[in-house]
Amino acid sequence: MRKYLAVFLASCLLLVTLMVPGYAASNQATNRLIVIFEEHAQMSQAMEALTRAGLRVESFDILDGFVVHANQRAVIEITKGKGIKSIEVDRIVNALPKPDKPGKPGGEDPPAEPPSSQVIDWGVLAVGAQEAWADSTGSGVKVAVIDTGIDKNHPDLKVVGGITYMSRGTYDDDNGHGTHVAGIIAAKDNDLGVVGVAYDAELYAVKALNKRGSGYLSDIVRGVEWSILNHMDVINMSLGTNYDYGALADVLTRAENAGIITVAAAGNDGSEVDFPGAYDSTIAVGAINESQNLAYFSSFGPEVDVVGPGVAIYSTYKDGVYATMSGTSMSSPHIAGLATLYKQVNPAATLSDFREALTLSSLDLGDPGYDEYYGYGLPDAAELLNH
């Protein structure tokens, strides 16, 4: 209900902005704005007008819209409001979690050297990945990790390619969060360090978050667009915001229509599910501990689909080492890994197919049947592949 109300209110706000000249006078600060249009031709005309006015405009690759450095009043006056569908502030989105204190949701233990031999972390065992490896290891499946990047030289990861939306540098990880997520999905089975849920998958680093674990919403949107254009099979989004954005909802619907399964963290504030996890176009994942109890920080609500291991998860980290982290950022890639196993066996499977398979293959936790804390429960890899 919250997301539909937010969309309605956003539409009303735009209508007021376009119809009441005095409204924009109180919104004169220059912002990064995301402007979406009803039609491509209207967008092109608006871009030309804004560029002639000396404003910096950056178009999206798929959406009929752009990012402009301006204020709302200037955009409306220069374009005359023709064809504008929405105007949204390009706010900051954060990794879930952003590394903090050890033992806290979003915290991490100090990075460690690799163990003397390969280990299978409790989270990978909890989703039963090893019982499915005879049938699927994720081979040939393309997984986009929209995050802080991935350590492209980590000996335990196969990073095939990627892109960065930072102003300088590469998609290499300068935070650690994205590398940790990537290892849960697809750390190699190589007698070194750890092994991921889908250890033969092809990892693609989509660096939309900076070394502090934050980035602009528009760069998240661009990351999803890149994933569509480069034919990704699975997207993991261990990030979130409390705000519902039309541009993000739109591009994720397009990803779903392109056959991509997008998995997202539910959030770590123990309240309503964050976006993008709250969208129907994603699989929203809460977090449990090793005792299969809900993590105290795990967000909840009717949008939660399932839960995954999210407390004290040991995985790869930047600079070629390993670390233990907690949060729904860690539970999400466990389920993204399962989506990868599922996609190898069912290459034409849709998000809806995967969601149905999850409901039929999950161990019920919490109240009998579906509930807003555990969703349908904890998925089992072998059972998943049977549906």
C-alpha positions in Angstrom: 0.0 0.0 0.0 2.9 2.4 0.9 4.4 2.2 -2.6 1.1 2.9 -4.4 0.4 5.8 -2.1 3.9 7.2 -2.8 3.4 7.0 -6.5 0.0 8.7 -6.3 1.4 11.5 -4.1 4.4 11.9 -6.5 1.9 12.3 -9.4 -0.1 14.9 -7.5 3.1 16.8 -6.6 4.1 16.9 -10.3 0.6 18.1 -11.2 0.8 20.9 -8.7 4.3 21.9 -9.9 3.2 22.2 -13.5 -0.1 24.0 -12.8 0.8 26.5 -10.0 3.5 28.9 -10.9 4.2 30.0 -7.3 4.8 26.4 -6.1 8.4 26.1 -7.5 9.5 29.3 -6.0 10.2 27.5 -2.7 12.3 24.9 -4.5 15.1 27.0 -6.0 18.1 25.0 -4.8 20.0 23.5 -7.6 19.8 19.7 -7.4 20.6 16.7 -9.5 17.1 15.9 -10.9 15.8 12.9 -12.7 13.3 13.9 -15.3 11.2 11.2 -17.0 9.0 11.9 -20.1 5.9 10.3 -21.6 7.6 10.0 -25.0 11.1 9.8 -26.4 10.5 12.7 -28.8 9.5 15.0 -26.0 12.6 14.0 -24.0 14.8 14.9 -27.0 13.3 18.3 -27.4 13.6 19.0 -23.7 17.3 17.9 -23.7 18.0 20.3 -26.6 16.3 23.2 -24.8 18.1 22.6 -21.5 21.5 22.2 -23.3 21.0 25.5 -25.1 20.3 27.1 -21.8 23.7 25.9 -20.6 22.6 23.2 -18.3 24.4 19.8 -17.9 22.1 17.0 -19.1 22.9 13.2 -19.1 20.4 10.9 -20.8 19.5 7.4 -19.7 20.2 4.5 -22.1 16.7 2.9 -22.0 14.3 5.2 -20.0 12.9 8.2 -21.8 14.6 10.6 -19.4 17.7 12.2 -18.1 19.6 13.7 -15.2 19.9 17.5 -15.2 21.8 19.7 -12.8 19.2 22.4 -12.2 16.2 23.4 -10.1 12.6 22.3 -10.8 11.4 25.8 -11.7 14.1 26.1 -14.4 13.3 22.7 -15.9 9.6 23.5 -16.1 10.1 27.0 -17.5 12.7 26.0 -20.1 10.8 22.8 -21.3 7.3 24.4 -20.7 6.5 21.1 -18.9 5.7 19.4 -22.2 5.5 15.6 -21.8 7.0 15.5 -18.4 5.9 12.4 -16.5 7.9 12.9 -13.3 10.6 15.0 -11.7 12.5 13.4 -8.8 15.5 14.5 -6.8 18.5 12.2 -7.6 19.0 11.1 -4.0 21.7 9.0 -2.4 21.3 5.2 -2.1 23.3 3.2 0.4 24.7 -0.3 0.5 22.9 -2.6 3.0 24.9 -2.7 5.1 27.4 0.1 5.0 30.4 -1.4 7.0 30.2 -0.3 10.6 31.2 -1.8 13.9 31.9 -5.6 14.3 28.8 -7.5 15.5 26.3 -4.8 14.4 24.0 -5.1 11.4 26.1 -3.8 8.6 29.2 -4.5 10.6 32.2 -6.5 9.7 35.0 -8.3 11.5 38.6 -7.3 10.5 39.6 -8.8 7.2 41.4 -12.0 7.5 43.9 -14.1 5.5 42.4 -17.1 3.7 42.0 -20.3 5.7 44.5 -23.1 5.1 41.9 -25.0 3.0 38.6 -24.2 1.4 35.5 -23.9 3.7 31.8 -23.9 3.0 30.3 -21.2 5.1 27.2 -22.0 7.1 25.0 -19.8 4.9 25.8 -21.8 1.8 25.1 -25.0 3.7 21.9 -23.6 5.1 20.4 -23.1 1.6 21.5 -26.6 0.6 23.6 -25.5 -2.3 25.9 -28.5 -2.1 23.0 -30.9 -2.6 22.2 -29.2 -5.9 25.7 -29.0 -7.4 25.3 -32.3 -9.2 22.6 -30.7 -11.3 23.6 -27.0 -11.4 26.7 -24.9 -10.5 25.6 -21.7 -12.3 27.7 -22.4 -15.3 27.1 -20.0 -18.2 24.7 -17.8 -16.1 25.5 -14.0 -16.1 25.1 -12.3 -12.7 25.3 -8.5 -12.3 26.3 -7.3 -8.8 25.2 -3.7 -8.5 27.3 -2.5 -5.6 30.7 -1.0 -4.7 32.4 -3.1 -7.4 34.2 -6.4 -7.1 37.9 -7.1 -6.4 38.8 -8.0 -10.0 42.0 -9.7 -9.0 40.7 -11.7 -6.1 42.0 -15.3 -6.5 38.6 -16.8 -5.4 36.4 -14.9 -7.9 35.8 -15.1 -11.6 35.0 -11.5 -12.7 34.2 -11.5 -16.4 33.6 -7.8 -16.9 31.7 -4.8 -15.6 31.3 -1.1 -15.6 31.8 1.8 -13.2 29.7 4.9 -12.8 32.2 6.7 -10.7 33.9 9.8 -12.1 37.3 8.0 -12.2 38.8 4.5 -11.8 37.4 1.1 -12.7 34.9 -1.3 -11.4 37.4 -2.6 -8.9 36.1 -2.6 -5.3 37.5 0.1 -2.9 35.0 -0.6 -0.2 34.7 -4.4 0.3 31.0 -4.7 0.4 30.5 -5.7 -3.3 33.3 -8.3 -3.1 31.7 -9.9 -0.1 28.4 -10.1 -1.8 30.0 -11.5 -5.0 31.7 -14.3 -3.0 28.5 -15.5 -1.5 27.0 -15.8 -5.0 29.9 -17.3 -6.8 33.3 -17.8 -5.0 35.1 -20.4 -7.0 35.4 -24.1 -6.0 39.2 -24.1 -6.1 40.4 -25.5 -2.7 41.0 -21.9 -1.7 39.1 -19.7 0.8 35.4 -20.2 0.4 32.9 -21.5 -2.1 29.8 -19.7 -3.3 26.2 -20.9 -3.9 26.7 -20.9 -7.7 30.5 -21.2 -8.0 30.6 -21.5 -11.8 28.6 -18.3 -12.5 30.0 -15.4 -14.5 30.2 -12.3 -12.3 29.8 -8.8 -13.6 30.8 -5.8 -11.4 28.4 -2.9 -11.8 30.0 -0.2 -9.7 27.3 2.2 -8.8 28.4 2.9 -5.2 31.6 4.6 -4.1 34.2 3.7 -1.5 31.8 4.9 1.3 29.1 2.5 0.1 26.8 5.2 -1.3 25.8 6.4 -4.8 23.2 8.3 -6.7 19.9 6.7 -7.6 20.5 7.6 -11.2 23.6 5.4 -11.2 21.6 2.5 -9.8 19.1 3.0 -12.6 22.0 3.1 -15.2 23.3 -0.1 -13.6 20.0 -1.9 -14.2 19.9 -0.5 -17.8 23.4 -1.8 -18.4 22.3 -5.2 -17.1 19.4 -5.3 -19.5 21.5 -4.2 -22.5 24.2 -6.7 -21.7 21.8 -9.6 -21.2 22.3 -10.4 -17.6 20.3 -13.3 -16.2 20.4 -12.3 -12.5 20.9 -9.0 -10.7 21.7 -8.7 -7.0 21.0 -5.4 -5.3 22.2 -5.4 -1.7 21.3 -1.7 -1.3 18.3 0.3 -0.5 16.4 3.5 0.3 13.3 4.5 2.1 12.0 6.4 -0.9 9.9 5.1 -3.8 11.3 6.3 -7.1 9.3 6.1 -10.3 12.5 5.8 -12.4 13.8 2.9 -10.4 10.5 1.1 -10.4 10.2 1.6 -14.2 13.7 0.2 -15.0 13.2 -2.8 -12.8 9.9 -3.6 -14.5 11.8 -3.5 -17.8 14.5 -5.8 -16.3 11.7 -8.3 -15.3 10.2 -8.0 -18.8 13.7 -8.8 -20.2 13.7 -12.1 -18.3 16.1 -11.0 -15.6 15.6 -12.2 -12.0 16.4 -9.4 -9.6 17.0 -10.1 -5.9 17.2 -7.4 -3.3 17.9 -6.9 0.4 14.9 -6.2 2.5 16.7 -3.7 4.7 18.4 -3.5 8.1 16.2 -1.1 10.1 13.8 -3.6 11.5 10.8 -1.8 10.0 9.2 -1.5 6.5 11.0 -3.1 3.5 13.3 -0.8 1.7 13.2 -0.1 -2.0 14.0 -1.7 -4.4 13.1 -4.8 -2.4 9.6 -3.4 -1.9 8.9 -3.6 -5.6 7.0 -6.5 -7.1 9.7 -6.7 -9.8 12.3 -8.0 -7.2 12.6 -10.9 -4.8 12.9 -9.3 -1.3 15.0 -11.2 1.1 15.1 -10.9 4.9 17.9 -12.3 7.2 18.1 -15.2 9.6 20.9 -16.4 11.9 22.4 -19.8 12.1 19.6 -20.9 14.5 17.1 -20.0 11.8 15.7 -17.2 13.8 15.0 -13.8 12.3 17.9 -11.4 12.7 16.8 -8.5 14.9 17.6 -5.9 12.3 15.8 -7.6 9.4 13.1 -5.4 7.8 9.7 -7.0 7.4 6.4 -6.5 5.7 4.1 -8.0 3.0 6.8 -7.5 0.4 9.2 -10.1 1.9 9.4 -13.2 -0.2 11.9 -15.4 1.6 14.7 -15.2 4.1 18.4 -16.1 3.7 21.4 -16.4 5.9 22.5 -13.0 7.0 24.4 -13.1 10.3 28.2 -13.7 10.6 28.7 -14.6 7.0 32.2 -15.4 5.9 33.1 -14.4 2.3 35.6 -12.8 0.0 36.7 -9.2 0.6 38.7 -6.5 -1.2 42.5 -6.7 -1.5 42.3 -10.5 -1.9 41.3 -11.3 1.6 38.2 -12.5 3.5 35.9 -11.1 6.1 32.8 -11.8 8.2 29.8 -9.5 7.7 26.1 -9.3 8.7 23.0 -7.8 7.2 20.3 -8.4 4.6 23.1 -7.5 2.2 24.4 -10.9 2.9 21.1 -12.8 2.8 20.2 -11.4 -0.6 23.2 -12.9 -2.5 22.4 -16.3 -1.1 19.1 -16.2 -2.9 20.6 -14.6 -5.9 23.0 -17.6 -6.0 19.9 -19.9 -5.9 18.4 -17.9 -8.8 21.6 -18.5 -10.7 21.4 -22.3 -10.1 17.8 -22.1 -11.2 18.6 -20.2 -14.4 21.1 -22.7 -15.5 18.5 -25.5 -15.4 15.7 -23.2 -16.6 17.3 -20.6 -18.9 13.9 -19.2 -20.0 12.6 -18.9 -16.4 11.0 -15.5 -15.4 10.9 -13.7 -12.1 7.4 -15.1 -11.6 8.6 -18.6 -12.3 11.4 -18.2 -9.7 9.0 -16.7 -7.1 6.6 -19.6 -7.5 9.4 -22.1 -7.2 10.6 -20.4 -4.0 7.1 -20.7 -2.5 7.1 -24.4 -3.3 10.6 -25.2 -2.1 11.1 -23.2 1.1 11.2 -24.5 4.7 8.4 -22.8 6.5 9.7 -20.7 9.4 7.8 -18.5 11.9 4.0 -18.7 11.8 2.6 -21.5 9.7 2.3 -20.5 6.1 3.4 -17.2 4.7 4.2 -14.4 7.2 5.6 -10.9 6.9 8.8 -11.7 8.8 10.1 -14.9 7.1 8.0 -14.7 3.9 7.7 -18.3 2.6 10.7 -19.3 4.7 14.2 -20.5 3.8 14.6 -22.0 0.3 16.3 -25.3 -0.3 18.4 -25.5 -3.5 17.7 -29.1 -4.4 14.0 -28.7 -3.9 14.1 -25.5 -5.9 15.5 -27.2 -9.0 12.6 -29.7 -8.9 10.1 -26.9 -9.5 
